[in-house]
Amino acid sequence: MLGANGVLLLTLLLYAGIIYGVVRLIKYLIRYGIDSYFQKLDAQQTEHKE
């Protein structure tokens, strides 16, 4: 059986894993948003040049 320290450690590891996943998801969404923004901006600029 796990003691109180083991349960605390597992809880902290679980929280750390959740926070790590959320941070990676936010980074991905920001990077994807920036890429799509510049693609749309580039598409608008090419429309105006033609």
PyMOL Python script that loads the backbone (N, CA, C, O; Angstrom):
from pymol import cmd

cmd.read_pdbstr("""\
ATOM      1  N   MET A   1       0.832  -1.198   0.000  1.00  0.00           N
ATOM      2  CA  MET A   1       0.000   0.000   0.000  1.00  0.00           C
ATOM      3  C   MET A   1       0.874   1.258   0.000  1.00  0.00           C
ATOM      4  O   MET A   1       1.954   1.281   0.591  1.00  0.00           O
ATOM      5  N   LEU A   2       0.400   2.265  -0.652  1.00  0.00           N
ATOM      6  CA  LEU A   2       1.116   3.539  -0.657  1.00  0.00           C
ATOM      7  C   LEU A   2       0.798   4.323   0.604  1.00  0.00           C
ATOM      8  O   LEU A   2      -0.323   4.309   1.113  1.00  0.00           O
ATOM      9  N   GLY A   3       1.819   5.003   1.086  1.00  0.00           N
ATOM     10  CA  GLY A   3       1.595   5.875   2.227  1.00  0.00           C
ATOM     11  C   GLY A   3       1.077   7.226   1.761  1.00  0.00           C
ATOM     12  O   GLY A   3       0.781   7.424   0.582  1.00  0.00           O
ATOM     13  N   ALA A   4       0.976   8.130   2.690  1.00  0.00           N
ATOM     14  CA  ALA A   4       0.490   9.471   2.366  1.00  0.00           C
ATOM     15  C   ALA A   4       1.435  10.175   1.401  1.00  0.00           C
ATOM     16  O   ALA A   4       0.999  10.911   0.516  1.00  0.00           O
ATOM     17  N   ASN A   5       2.742   9.940   1.581  1.00  0.00           N
ATOM     18  CA  ASN A   5       3.713  10.582   0.683  1.00  0.00           C
ATOM     19  C   ASN A   5       3.593  10.032  -0.734  1.00  0.00           C
ATOM     20  O   ASN A   5       3.752  10.787  -1.694  1.00  0.00           O
ATOM     21  N   GLY A   6       3.322   8.757  -0.889  1.00  0.00           N
ATOM     22  CA  GLY A   6       3.160   8.166  -2.209  1.00  0.00           C
ATOM     23  C   GLY A   6       1.945   8.716  -2.932  1.00  0.00           C
ATOM     24  O   GLY A   6       2.002   9.008  -4.127  1.00  0.00           O
ATOM     25  N   VAL A   7       0.858   8.855  -2.212  1.00  0.00           N
ATOM     26  CA  VAL A   7      -0.357   9.403  -2.805  1.00  0.00           C
ATOM     27  C   VAL A   7      -0.124  10.856  -3.213  1.00  0.00           C
ATOM     28  O   VAL A   7      -0.556  11.283  -4.284  1.00  0.00           O
ATOM     29  N   LEU A   8       0.562  11.612  -2.353  1.00  0.00           N
ATOM     30  CA  LEU A   8       0.866  13.011  -2.669  1.00  0.00           C
ATOM     31  C   LEU A   8       1.747  13.097  -3.911  1.00  0.00           C
ATOM     32  O   LEU A   8       1.531  13.949  -4.773  1.00  0.00           O
ATOM     33  N   LEU A   9       2.733  12.219  -3.998  1.00  0.00           N
ATOM     34  CA  LEU A   9       3.637  12.215  -5.156  1.00  0.00           C
ATOM     35  C   LEU A   9       2.880  11.882  -6.433  1.00  0.00           C
ATOM     36  O   LEU A   9       3.076  12.535  -7.458  1.00  0.00           O
ATOM     37  N   LEU A  10       2.023  10.879  -6.383  1.00  0.00           N
ATOM     38  CA  LEU A  10       1.240  10.520  -7.570  1.00  0.00           C
ATOM     39  C   LEU A  10       0.309  11.651  -7.977  1.00  0.00           C
ATOM     40  O   LEU A  10       0.129  11.905  -9.168  1.00  0.00           O
ATOM     41  N   THR A  11      -0.287  12.334  -7.000  1.00  0.00           N
ATOM     42  CA  THR A  11      -1.169  13.454  -7.307  1.00  0.00           C
ATOM     43  C   THR A  11      -0.389  14.581  -7.976  1.00  0.00           C
ATOM     44  O   THR A  11      -0.854  15.170  -8.952  1.00  0.00           O
ATOM     45  N   LEU A  12       0.791  14.877  -7.451  1.00  0.00           N
ATOM     46  CA  LEU A  12       1.614  15.935  -8.052  1.00  0.00           C
ATOM     47  C   LEU A  12       2.053  15.560  -9.463  1.00  0.00           C
ATOM     48  O   LEU A  12       2.060  16.407 -10.356  1.00  0.00           O
ATOM     49  N   LEU A  13       2.417  14.298  -9.669  1.00  0.00           N
ATOM     50  CA  LEU A  13       2.805  13.852 -11.011  1.00  0.00           C
ATOM     51  C   LEU A  13       1.625  13.960 -11.978  1.00  0.00           C
ATOM     52  O   LEU A  13       1.797  14.349 -13.134  1.00  0.00           O
ATOM     53  N   LEU A  14       0.446  13.621 -11.509  1.00  0.00           N
ATOM     54  CA  LEU A  14      -0.744  13.730 -12.349  1.00  0.00           C
ATOM     55  C   LEU A  14      -1.000  15.183 -12.733  1.00  0.00           C
ATOM     56  O   LEU A  14      -1.251  15.488 -13.899  1.00  0.00           O
ATOM     57  N   TYR A  15      -0.935  16.078 -11.746  1.00  0.00           N
ATOM     58  CA  TYR A  15      -1.122  17.504 -12.040  1.00  0.00           C
ATOM     59  C   TYR A  15      -0.046  18.020 -12.988  1.00  0.00           C
ATOM     60  O   TYR A  15      -0.340  18.794 -13.899  1.00  0.00           O
ATOM     61  N   ALA A  16       1.199  17.596 -12.780  1.00  0.00           N
ATOM     62  CA  ALA A  16       2.289  18.041 -13.652  1.00  0.00           C
ATOM     63  C   ALA A  16       2.047  17.565 -15.081  1.00  0.00           C
ATOM     64  O   ALA A  16       2.293  18.309 -16.031  1.00  0.00           O
ATOM     65  N   GLY A  17       1.571  16.338 -15.240  1.00  0.00           N
ATOM     66  CA  GLY A  17       1.281  15.819 -16.575  1.00  0.00           C
ATOM     67  C   GLY A  17       0.158  16.587 -17.248  1.00  0.00           C
ATOM     68  O   GLY A  17       0.227  16.874 -18.443  1.00  0.00           O
ATOM     69  N   ILE A  18      -0.869  16.918 -16.492  1.00  0.00           N
ATOM     70  CA  ILE A  18      -1.990  17.676 -17.058  1.00  0.00           C
ATOM     71  C   ILE A  18      -1.529  19.070 -17.473  1.00  0.00           C
ATOM     72  O   ILE A  18      -1.861  19.539 -18.562  1.00  0.00           O
ATOM     73  N   ILE A  19      -0.764  19.733 -16.606  1.00  0.00           N
ATOM     74  CA  ILE A  19      -0.279  21.076 -16.929  1.00  0.00           C
ATOM     75  C   ILE A  19       0.635  21.036 -18.148  1.00  0.00           C
ATOM     76  O   ILE A  19       0.555  21.910 -19.011  1.00  0.00           O
ATOM     77  N   TYR A  20       1.507  20.024 -18.225  1.00  0.00           N
ATOM     78  CA  TYR A  20       2.406  19.886 -19.371  1.00  0.00           C
ATOM     79  C   TYR A  20       1.609  19.728 -20.670  1.00  0.00           C
ATOM     80  O   TYR A  20       1.935  20.348 -21.682  1.00  0.00           O
ATOM     81  N   GLY A  21       0.576  18.905 -20.636  1.00  0.00           N
ATOM     82  CA  GLY A  21      -0.248  18.701 -21.822  1.00  0.00           C
ATOM     83  C   GLY A  21      -0.983  19.965 -22.234  1.00  0.00           C
ATOM     84  O   GLY A  21      -1.083  20.272 -23.422  1.00  0.00           O
ATOM     85  N   VAL A  22      -1.499  20.701 -21.253  1.00  0.00           N
ATOM     86  CA  VAL A  22      -2.222  21.940 -21.556  1.00  0.00           C
ATOM     87  C   VAL A  22      -1.276  22.972 -22.164  1.00  0.00           C
ATOM     88  O   VAL A  22      -1.632  23.652 -23.126  1.00  0.00           O
ATOM     89  N   VAL A  23      -0.074  23.088 -21.606  1.00  0.00           N
ATOM     90  CA  VAL A  23       0.901  24.050 -22.134  1.00  0.00           C
ATOM     91  C   VAL A  23       1.281  23.695 -23.567  1.00  0.00           C
ATOM     92  O   VAL A  23       1.369  24.578 -24.420  1.00  0.00           O
ATOM     93  N   ARG A  24       1.507  22.411 -23.841  1.00  0.00           N
ATOM     94  CA  ARG A  24       1.840  22.004 -25.212  1.00  0.00           C
ATOM     95  C   ARG A  24       0.691  22.290 -26.170  1.00  0.00           C
ATOM     96  O   ARG A  24       0.917  22.704 -27.307  1.00  0.00           O
ATOM     97  N   LEU A  25      -0.534  22.071 -25.716  1.00  0.00           N
ATOM     98  CA  LEU A  25      -1.701  22.344 -26.551  1.00  0.00           C
ATOM     99  C   LEU A  25      -1.810  23.832 -26.852  1.00  0.00           C
ATOM    100  O   LEU A  25      -2.083  24.213 -27.990  1.00  0.00           O
ATOM    101  N   ILE A  26      -1.601  24.668 -25.858  1.00  0.00           N
ATOM    102  CA  ILE A  26      -1.669  26.115 -26.070  1.00  0.00           C
ATOM    103  C   ILE A  26      -0.578  26.562 -27.032  1.00  0.00           C
ATOM    104  O   ILE A  26      -0.831  27.379 -27.917  1.00  0.00           O
ATOM    105  N   LYS A  27       0.644  26.031 -26.868  1.00  0.00           N
ATOM    106  CA  LYS A  27       1.732  26.382 -27.790  1.00  0.00           C
ATOM    107  C   LYS A  27       1.371  25.986 -29.219  1.00  0.00           C
ATOM    108  O   LYS A  27       1.606  26.751 -30.154  1.00  0.00           O
ATOM    109  N   TYR A  28       0.804  24.798 -29.388  1.00  0.00           N
ATOM    110  CA  TYR A  28       0.432  24.332 -30.722  1.00  0.00           C
ATOM    111  C   TYR A  28      -0.637  25.237 -31.330  1.00  0.00           C
ATOM    112  O   TYR A  28      -0.558  25.607 -32.501  1.00  0.00           O
ATOM    113  N   LEU A  29      -1.630  25.587 -30.525  1.00  0.00           N
ATOM    114  CA  LEU A  29      -2.707  26.435 -31.040  1.00  0.00           C
ATOM    115  C   LEU A  29      -2.194  27.819 -31.409  1.00  0.00           C
ATOM    116  O   LEU A  29      -2.613  28.388 -32.417  1.00  0.00           O
ATOM    117  N   ILE A  30      -1.288  28.366 -30.598  1.00  0.00           N
ATOM    118  CA  ILE A  30      -0.729  29.675 -30.919  1.00  0.00           C
ATOM    119  C   ILE A  30       0.076  29.601 -32.212  1.00  0.00           C
ATOM    120  O   ILE A  30      -0.059  30.467 -33.076  1.00  0.00           O
ATOM    121  N   ARG A  31       0.915  28.567 -32.351  1.00  0.00           N
ATOM    122  CA  ARG A  31       1.735  28.430 -33.556  1.00  0.00           C
ATOM    123  C   ARG A  31       0.853  28.244 -34.782  1.00  0.00           C
ATOM    124  O   ARG A  31       1.118  28.838 -35.827  1.00  0.00           O
ATOM    125  N   TYR A  32      -0.201  27.420 -34.668  1.00  0.00           N
ATOM    126  CA  TYR A  32      -1.107  27.195 -35.787  1.00  0.00           C
ATOM    127  C   TYR A  32      -1.851  28.482 -36.125  1.00  0.00           C
ATOM    128  O   TYR A  32      -2.054  28.789 -37.300  1.00  0.00           O
ATOM    129  N   GLY A  33      -2.256  29.231 -35.115  1.00  0.00           N
ATOM    130  CA  GLY A  33      -2.967  30.480 -35.349  1.00  0.00           C
ATOM    131  C   GLY A  33      -2.095  31.499 -36.054  1.00  0.00           C
ATOM    132  O   GLY A  33      -2.560  32.193 -36.958  1.00  0.00           O
ATOM    133  N   ILE A  34      -0.831  31.599 -35.650  1.00  0.00           N
ATOM    134  CA  ILE A  34       0.092  32.542 -36.288  1.00  0.00           C
ATOM    135  C   ILE A  34       0.332  32.133 -37.740  1.00  0.00           C
ATOM    136  O   ILE A  34       0.325  32.979 -38.634  1.00  0.00           O
ATOM    137  N   ASP A  35       0.542  30.837 -37.975  1.00  0.00           N
ATOM    138  CA  ASP A  35       0.768  30.363 -39.342  1.00  0.00           C
ATOM    139  C   ASP A  35      -0.436  30.656 -40.236  1.00  0.00           C
ATOM    140  O   ASP A  35      -0.281  31.129 -41.361  1.00  0.00           O
ATOM    141  N   SER A  36      -1.632  30.372 -39.729  1.00  0.00           N
ATOM    142  CA  SER A  36      -2.822  30.610 -40.558  1.00  0.00           C
ATOM    143  C   SER A  36      -3.030  32.101 -40.789  1.00  0.00           C
ATOM    144  O   SER A  36      -3.503  32.501 -41.853  1.00  0.00           O
ATOM    145  N   TYR A  37      -2.682  32.931 -39.801  1.00  0.00           N
ATOM    146  CA  TYR A  37      -2.822  34.379 -39.963  1.00  0.00           C
ATOM    147  C   TYR A  37      -1.924  34.877 -41.087  1.00  0.00           C
ATOM    148  O   TYR A  37      -2.353  35.663 -41.931  1.00  0.00           O
ATOM    149  N   PHE A  38      -0.662  34.411 -41.095  1.00  0.00           N
ATOM    150  CA  PHE A  38       0.249  34.870 -42.138  1.00  0.00           C
ATOM    151  C   PHE A  38      -0.135  34.315 -43.505  1.00  0.00           C
ATOM    152  O   PHE A  38       0.086  34.976 -44.520  1.00  0.00           O
ATOM    153  N   GLN A  39      -0.706  33.110 -43.549  1.00  0.00           N
ATOM    154  CA  GLN A  39      -1.167  32.576 -44.828  1.00  0.00           C
ATOM    155  C   GLN A  39      -2.327  33.409 -45.372  1.00  0.00           C
ATOM    156  O   GLN A  39      -2.377  33.701 -46.567  1.00  0.00           O
ATOM    157  N   LYS A  40      -3.245  33.787 -44.508  1.00  0.00           N
ATOM    158  CA  LYS A  40      -4.371  34.626 -44.944  1.00  0.00           C
ATOM    159  C   LYS A  40      -3.877  36.001 -45.377  1.00  0.00           C
ATOM    160  O   LYS A  40      -4.355  36.550 -46.370  1.00  0.00           O
ATOM    161  N   LEU A  41      -2.926  36.556 -44.639  1.00  0.00           N
ATOM    162  CA  LEU A  41      -2.369  37.859 -44.982  1.00  0.00           C
ATOM    163  C   LEU A  41      -1.673  37.789 -46.341  1.00  0.00           C
ATOM    164  O   LEU A  41      -1.817  38.696 -47.162  1.00  0.00           O
ATOM    165  N   ASP A  42      -0.926  36.726 -46.575  1.00  0.00           N
ATOM    166  CA  ASP A  42      -0.243  36.547 -47.854  1.00  0.00           C
ATOM    167  C   ASP A  42      -1.255  36.390 -48.986  1.00  0.00           C
ATOM    168  O   ASP A  42      -1.060  36.927 -50.077  1.00  0.00           O
ATOM    169  N   ALA A  43      -2.331  35.658 -48.727  1.00  0.00           N
ATOM    170  CA  ALA A  43      -3.360  35.484 -49.753  1.00  0.00           C
ATOM    171  C   ALA A  43      -4.026  36.818 -50.081  1.00  0.00           C
ATOM    172  O   ALA A  43      -4.323  37.092 -51.244  1.00  0.00           O
ATOM    173  N   GLN A  44      -4.260  37.638 -49.076  1.00  0.00           N
ATOM    174  CA  GLN A  44      -4.864  38.951 -49.326  1.00  0.00           C
ATOM    175  C   GLN A  44      -3.921  39.842 -50.122  1.00  0.00           C
ATOM    176  O   GLN A  44      -4.361  40.580 -51.004  1.00  0.00           O
ATOM    177  N   GLN A  45      -2.639  39.781 -49.819  1.00  0.00           N
ATOM    178  CA  GLN A  45      -1.675  40.617 -50.535  1.00  0.00           C
ATOM    179  C   GLN A  45      -1.556  40.192 -51.995  1.00  0.00           C
ATOM    180  O   GLN A  45      -1.421  41.043 -52.874  1.00  0.00           O
ATOM    181  N   THR A  46      -1.603  38.911 -52.261  1.00  0.00           N
ATOM    182  CA  THR A  46      -1.513  38.466 -53.658  1.00  0.00           C
ATOM    183  C   THR A  46      -2.790  38.835 -54.418  1.00  0.00           C
ATOM    184  O   THR A  46      -2.735  39.084 -55.623  1.00  0.00           O
ATOM    185  N   GLU A  47      -3.938  38.875 -53.734  1.00  0.00           N
ATOM    186  CA  GLU A  47      -5.166  39.308 -54.405  1.00  0.00           C
ATOM    187  C   GLU A  47      -5.094  40.774 -54.787  1.00  0.00           C
ATOM    188  O   GLU A  47      -5.569  41.158 -55.856  1.00  0.00           O
ATOM    189  N   HIS A  48      -4.512  41.594 -53.936  1.00  0.00           N
ATOM    190  CA  HIS A  48      -4.432  43.019 -54.223  1.00  0.00           C
ATOM    191  C   HIS A  48      -3.409  43.336 -55.331  1.00  0.00           C
ATOM    192  O   HIS A  48      -3.554  44.321 -56.054  1.00  0.00           O
ATOM    193  N   LYS A  49      -2.385  42.496 -55.451  1.00  0.00           N
ATOM    194  CA  LYS A  49      -1.361  42.742 -56.484  1.00  0.00           C
ATOM    195  C   LYS A  49      -1.898  42.434 -57.873  1.00  0.00           C
ATOM    196  O   LYS A  49      -1.499  43.064 -58.853  1.00  0.00           O
ATOM    197  N   GLU A  50      -2.802  41.465 -57.956  1.00  0.00           N
ATOM    198  CA  GLU A  50      -3.302  41.064 -59.285  1.00  0.00           C
ATOM    199  C   GLU A  50      -4.339  42.009 -59.833  1.00  0.00           C
ATOM    200  O   GLU A  50      -4.845  41.798 -60.935  1.00  0.00           O
TER     201      GLU A  50
END
""", "prot")
cmd.dss("prot")
cmd.show_as("cartoon", "prot")
cmd.util.cbc("prot")
cmd.orient("prot")
